[in-house]
Each structure stands twice: as C-alpha cells, then as structure tokens.
Amino acid sequence: MNVLLVSPNREEINMRTWPLGLACVAASTLAAGHQVRVLDFMLTPDPTECLRKVCEEFRPDVIGISVRNIDDQSMDSTRFMLDEVREVVAELRALSGAPIVLGGAGYSIFPEALLEYLEADMGIQGEGEEAFCELLRRIERHEDLHEVPGLYLAGGGAQGKRSFVRNLDLLPLPEPSLPAVDMRDPDFLLPVQTRRGCPLHCSYCSTSTIEGDLVRKRSPNIVVQWLKDWVKAGLRRFFFVDNTFNLPPSYAKALCAKIAAAIQDISWRCILYPCKIEEELVSLMAAAGCREVSLGFESGSPRILKCMNKRFSPEDVRATAKSLADHGIRRMGFLMLGGPGETKESAKESLAFADSLNLDLVKITVGIRIYPYTALARTALEEGMISPTDNLLFPRFYVVPELEEWLKETVKEWMAVRPHWVR
C-alpha cells in the first residue's frame, strides 16, 4: 500500500528536532513491503501545498500523523499546540479518503482524548513499528482491526492490549535519507535512542506511560554502525535522547567504549540521571565525544527530592557536576519549583544549590505540568486541584498556591544577575 507519514511539528523548543519515532515507523513500514512518503514540516516551507501535492500524486491508502508536543509545559502564557495538528487532519480529510492514524509520544499520553480532539480515525499508543505494520496488513486484507496492539478507534476505545518489543534489535533503524535531514544546519543534532522504558517513576514523569517501565536496549554494535552510517552521510553531531543515558551503567560504558573505538571526531549530548555516576563512565563519555550533558536534578532539597521519588541526593549531583567539569563536558541543570511539599525554605535551598554548582546553563520551571497516571496527578486530585473527570489534555499545572507569586518574583530576582539562568 501507499503510506503517507506526516510530522506536523514546527516547534524548536530548546533545539531543532528530527522525527525519530516517525522515521523508525517509516523504516519498519518499508521493510514490510509498502511504499512510503514522509513529510517533515520542519523542512517544508509550504505544508499545505506539500500535502495537496503528495495526496494528488502519491494517492495514499493510509495516512499516519505523529503527535509530538501537546503544549510547551510552561505555566506562564501556556502555548497549546494541538490546534495546528487539528488543521492538518482537516486538510487531509479534504484531500484524501484514506484513514488517518495517530501516533507519537504526545498521542501515547492521551490516546482517547487526543483522538477525539483531533477528529482522526484511529491511533496507536506506544511503539508503532510492529503495531502499525500489523494495522496495515489488516487494512490491506480487509480484516478485523480488533486486537491490533495499542490500537484505539474513534468512538470505540481501546482494541488490542498494548505490547512492547523486548528485543529492539529486531526493529530496523531509519536510513539517512528518510526523512530528509538538513545537513547544512550547524545547530542540528540527530536524535539517537539506544534504550526504551524507565522503571524510576519520578512523581511527575510520563515516560513510563509512553515507553513502559521495562528497560529495553539496542545492541551497542548496532547503535555504533548506525552512527557510522550517518557520519558517512556527513553528520557528526548527535543527541542521545535516552531519558537516563547512564542507566544501566554497564551498558553505558560498553556503548561509549565502542563509539570511541569506532568513530572519531563526533560530538554529542545526553541526559544523565545523577545517581552515583562513576568517574570511569564520565571518562569514557568524554573519549567517545560527549560535549554536553543535561542534569535533571530538579531540586536541591533532600526532602523535595524524596517527594519527587528521586533516587539520588544533592551530594550525588554535586559529585557528578564536578566530574563532568573535570572532563571538559558542558553542564545544563534543571530546577522544578513549586511542586508538592515545596516551601519558601526548600525553594531557596534549591536556588542556592544550583548556584553553587557553577553550571553552564540552568533552566528553571515554576509549576509542574500534570500528566495522567502519575503520582503528581494523584496528589493534585487528592488536594482538589484537578477533578476526576479532567483528562488533562488541556494543560494543568501543580504549584503550591501560596507560593506561586513569590516564586515568580524570587526566580526573576535570581535570574537578573545570572545571565546563564533561563526559564
């Protein structure tokens, strides 16, 4: 069949993105024998005209749309990003009679609510590579769609039970040509995902809803070969988007050692969970080309870290920050202020702690986005901040009510004399 895959995202929050998830689905769809076209709106000057042209010339039998961002996660003047996607769905409706299938990280958090809001035909929650190909097979053969893993039908709810591929090596990785990459952009970093799933269950985090809580890993050899293919194509800057690059440590060390041995002159960034990170790992990361790290420590208060279900202490964060600096790796830190249990004292403690680390960049959030199925959502419900019928698709934020204005003013004062602090 002819399959059109669309990434309508045009946002560049923090950095320009490339639709890795959609590209992985495209690779699996091609491997299953279908014809595939991919439209990435980041590289499309006139999306409406491109949609019209591809529907006219390619005549898709099925259309997939990847939903990445719901909103910008900022409590101040929040930007809701689904109306643009809704317009894309409407445009495709006018251009084609093909069924429209939703997917992507954003969709996986709100499968029913988002399917209704965007007025699409169906959607797949979670990993799409195998489930989407199974859906295509059944559509092509006019078979019943029930029991397709993770499938939701408009007006019909969940169909098949969601499943996760345990061996990621069975899933093909996208070639450097689909979708296209702007090799000329000096700021572009290609996203690389070596692991899926997270068992940590931080109180506010939606990762386990999207990827499950079982950590599944690609073989380091396969990851390295994929990186080599991109280097050969002319790209040398990467972003490991694994939520916890350093976990498990044995895998992270093996991966870095293989990268260092096989590829020279690349640079990359990653996200570390700052829990007792060994000097050996940091040294291997630097040797493999790591030049910047995001440290999501979120608070400098031991009590608040416990409330967030973090498994590290401020001392762990300090030791990690020092080790990274010693190896010449830039450090970006994150603070999330105003969550359950926050007080003026704990907020000041966090600000002073972040300041003492001498990081290269500090990003501060006041108020925490509430996602369904999280401990934060349960707390917000218990405290009456949200109702049992609130699906949370339209952004809701947790902030200790009596602290909100004080936090905004205090953060503004701290930022005024710290140009490397941002919101």
N, C-alpha and C positions, 0 to 999 in steps of 0.2 A: 504494500500500500504506500501511498504518498503521505508522509507525515511532516507537518509543519510544526516546529518548536519555536516558541517566542519567549524572549526575555524582555519584558517591558520596562525593567528598571533603568532609570536615568539618574539616580541619585549617586552622589560621590561623597557620602558621609565618611570622613576621615581619609578615604582613598578611593581611586577609581577601581571598580570591581569588574570581574570577568565571571560569567555564569557557569561556574564549575559544575554544579549539580546538573544543570540542563545539558552541559557538554557530555557528562557521564551518561545521561539518559540517551543522548544522541548516539554515542558510541555503541551502546547496547542495542539500540534500535537498528542501526546499520548492520551490526553483527547478526541480527535476526533476519536480515534479508530485505528490509524495507528501504524505500527511497526517503531521504531526509533533507529538509532545508531548515536552517537555523537563522532566526532574525534576532540580533542583539541590538536593542535600541541605543546602547551606549555608542555604537558605531554607525547609527542610522540617522542622517541629517533630517530626513522627512519620513517618519514612521508610517503616517497614513498612506502616503504614496507607495511605500515599500510593501505594505500589507495588501493594497489593491493589486499591485503588480504581481506579487507572488501567488495570490489566490487566483488571479486570472491565468497565469502561465503554468503554475505547478498543479493547481486544482487538488488541494489536499483532501485526503479521505478522513483524516483525524488531525485535530489541532491541539497541541499541548502548550500551556502557558505556565511559566514558572513565577511564583509569587515570592519575592524575597523579603521586602520590607512592608510592615504594617504601618509603622509610624517612625518618627525619629527618636523615640524614647526620651524626649525632653519634656519635662513638666511645664516649662515656660513656653508659651505660644507653640504648643504641640502641632506638628505637621502630620496630618493623616494622609497616607499615600495610596490608598486603595481606589480612590475615585478615578485616577488615571488608568488603572488596570480595568476598572469597570467600563471605561470608554473604549478600551481596546477590545474587550469582549463584545461590546455593542457593534463596533466597526466590523469585526469578524463575522458576526451574525448577519450583517447586511451583505457581506461579500461571499459567504460560503455557507453551505448547509451542513458542513462537517461537524461532528460532535466536538465540543470544547472540553478538554480535560485539564484540570488544575493540578499543580504540584508545587514543590519547593518548600523551603524552611518555614516561611510565613504561613503557607497553607496548612502545614502539618500541625501547627499550634491550634488553629481554629477551623478544622475541616468542615463542620456543618455550617457554622455562622458565615464563613467566608464564601462557601459555595452558594448560599442563599443571597448574600450581599452582591456578589459579582454576577449572579444570574448565569452561571455556566451549567453544563450538563452533568459533569461528574468530576471527581477529584481523587487523587491517590495520596494518602497520608504516609509519610515516611519515605524510605528508599524507593526510588522509582524504576531502577534499572530492570529488575525482573518483573515487577508488578505491571509496569506499563507495557512491556512486551507481551505478557500474558493477556492483558486487556486487548491489545491489537490483534492477537491471534483469535480471540473470541469474537471480536467485532468482524474480522475478516470472514470468519466461518459462520457468522450469524448465530452464535451460541449464547447461552445464558451467561450473564455477567456476574451472577452471584458467586461468591467465594473467591473473587479476584482479591488478593491480599491488599488490605488497606483501602479498598475502593469505597467511595461514598457516591451515591446517586442523588441528584436533586429531587427532593421530596421523598426519598426512600431511605435515607440514612446510611449507616454502615452496612456493607455487604460481607466481604470476606475478612477473616481475622488478620490483623496486621502481622507481618513477618519480617525478620531481619536476616540478611545473608551473613552467615558466620564466617565464611572464607571470602574475604574481599578480593583475593587474587583471582577469583572466578569472574569478576566483573572487569570488562575492558576499560582502559583509560582512554580519554579522547586524544586524537591525533592533533598536532599543532595547527591543522588547517580548519577545524570545525569546533566551535565557531571561530571567526577570524580574531586576530589579536593585532592591535596597533603597535607594532614593534618600534615605531619611531617615538612613542611616548616615553620620555626619560623617567617619569614618575610611576610608570606601571609596574606592578608586582603580580606575577602569576600566582593564583592561589593553588596550594598543594594540600591535599588531605590524605594523611597516612593512616589515621585511625578514626573510627566512629564509635559513638557511645560514651557515656560518662556515668560512673556509679557514685559520684560525690554528693549529688543532690544538695547543692547550695540553695538556700531558702528561696531565692528569687529567680532561679535559673530555669530556662525552658529547654535546655539541651537534651535532657533525657526524654522529654516529650517528643522531640524531633528525631533523635537518633537511638533511643533506648538507653538502658543503663549497663549493658554488657559491652566492654571494650573489645573491639574487633580491629585487627591490624593487617595492613598490607605487608607483604614480604619486602624487607629493605632492598633486596636486589631489584625487584620490580619498580619500586619508587625511584631508585637511582637510575635505572635505564630510562624511565620516563623523563627524568630531569635531563639526562644526556640528550634525548631526542629534542627537547626544547632548546637546549644550548646549541645544538647543531642547527636549529632553525633560526638562531640569532638572539635568543633571550637569555639573560643572565641574572635577572632579579626575581626573587620568589618570596612568597608569604605562606608559611606553614600555618594553615587555619585550624589545626587541631586545637581544641579548647585547652588541653593540657599537654603541651609538647613533651614535657619531661616525664610523663607517666605512661606506661611503667618505665622506670629508669633504664633497665636493661635494654629495652627496645630503642629508647632514645640514643643510648650510647652506641649500639650496633649501627643504627642508621647514620649517625654523624660520622662514625669511623669509615663507613663505606662511601659516603659522599666525599669525604676528604681524600680518600684513596683514588677515587674515580674521576672527580671533576675539579678543575682548577678555575680560579677567578670568577666565582659566582658570589652573590651576596643575598642574604635572606633575613627575614624577621620571623618571630614566632611568639606564642603566648605561653608563659610559664605559670604553673601553679606553685607558689613559693614555699614548698614544704621540704625542708632539709635537702636542698639541692647540693649534690657533691661537686667538689672542685674539679674532679675528673670530667664530669659531664660538661661543665662550662668550658673547660679547655678544649674538649672535642668539638663543641659547638663553634667556638671561635675558629678552630682549624678548618672546619667544614664550610665556613663562610658566613656564619651568623654575625650580623652587624647591629641588630636592634631587637629588643625584647619588650613585650608588654607584660607588666606585672599587675595582675588583677587582685591586689591585696585588699581593696575596698574599705578598710578601716585600720586605724592604729590602736584601737581599744580592744584588749583581750575579751572583754565582756561582749562587745558587739560582734566580734569575730565568731564567738560561740553562738550568738543568736542567729548568725548567718549560716551556721553549720560548716564553718571553715575548719580545716584540719591542720592549721599552722598558727604560729604565734608571731607577734611583731618582731621578735628576735630572729625568727626564720627569714622574714622579709629583709631585715637589715643585713643579715649574712649573705643572702642571695644578691642583693643590690650591690654590696661591696665586691663580691666575687665577679659579677658581670663587669663592673667598672675596672677592676684589675686586669681584665682581659680585653678592654677596649670596646665593649659592647654597649651601645646606647640603651638607655632605660626609660621606658614610659610607664608611669604609675597611674592607677585609677582609685578614686575615692567615691564611695556612695554614701551620702549623708542623709539622715532623716528617717531611717528605717526603724523597725520595732526595737524598743528599748533605748533609742538614742536620747541623749540629754545634752545640755549645753557643755557639760564637762567632757563627755565622751567625744563630742564633735571637735572641741578644742584639742583634745588629746590626739585625734586623728590628723588634724591640720598640722599640729606641731610635729607629729611623727613623719608625715610626708615631707615636710620642710627639712627635717634633719637628714633625710636620705640623699639630698642633693641630686635628685633625678634630672634627666634632661628635659622631661616634659611630664606634667601632672594634669590629668583630666578629672574634673570634679563634677559629680552629679548630685543635685539636690532633689530628693524624691526618687522612689524606685518604681519602675513600671511593673504592674501586677499582671502576671501571666497565670492562666488556669493550671490546675493540678500541682501548684507549688505550695510550699509551707507558707509563703508570704500571702498567697490568696486565702488560705485557711485563716490566717491571723486577721487579715482585713475583713473577712466575713464575720469572725467572732466579735470584732470591735465595731461592726456596723458601718465600715467604710464602703463596702460593696454589699449587694443583695444576692440571695441565692439564684435569682433569675438573670443576673448580669453575666453575659458571656464574655465580657472583657475585650471584645474586638475593638470597640472604641476605647482609646487609651484611658486607663485609670492608674493613679499613682498613689503609693503609700508614702506619707510623710507625717511625722508626729505633729498634730495640728498646731499646738502652741509653739512649735519651733520653726515653722515654715518661714515666716518673715524674718525672724532673727537669723536663720541660716543663710538666707539670700543676702542679707546685708553683711554678715560676717565674712562669707566667702568673697563677696565683692571687695571688702577691705583687704583681705589677704592677697587677692589677685592683683590689686592695684600696684603693689610693689614687687610682684613676682611675674614678670612677663612670660615666663615659661609655664605658667599655670593657665589652663583654659577650661571653659565649660562647654 
